[in-house]
Amino acid sequence: TKILSLLTTHADNPVVLSHALSVLWDLAHCFQSVKSYLVSEGLSKIIDLIERHIDNPVLLDKAFGTLWNLHRYWPVTYKKRAIAVTLKALEKHIKKLGLQTCIIGFLNQFVITDSAVRDLVIENDGVRLLLQIQQQVDDKTKEIVTDEKNEKEQDKRKEHYDRISQMIFGTLNYLAKTELGRKYICLLYTSD
């Protein structure tokens, strides 16, 4: 309760918010009771924080990391708002592939467990956005030049890009399970 209150009382203090989110992320990862409490008392505060600090990649990373641990327990009332702010964050930081890992990871888990969320992603032009990010991942992967001196670093980068691709296509796969999703994905692929 005290940690959650910091999200409101220190709403404009990124340092305090960062520490508070780190604690919430860890607790939500470890304890079922914390997950239940955060869903009932904390979702609105975390979404408010994302909307307020949409330009701060560090806070977004921690906020979406926390939400990632809660996706199975969301009440219907927050889903529309959550998807809107998630897609907004993806578009805002479309060039930051490191941050995309956490946001797309959250989105991926959310669409896997909830068919209503799939429709919201499609209706909010999320398919086109995911395909744009995938194009960037493809371009970045092509830029990796084989160099024996930096082989480990290059392998790390490739592994990171592969992980993002897996999450993007995993998300698209679940979106394609809906009739609307199949039509939309086919339309985009044929038009592009």
PyMOL commands that set and color helices and strands:
alter all, ss='L'
color gray80, all
select helices_A, chain A and resi 2-9+14-30+32-41+43-52+57-68+71-73+76-92+97-113+115-123+126-143+148-175+179-191
alter helices_A, ss='H'
color red, helices_A
deselect
rebuild
show_as cartoon
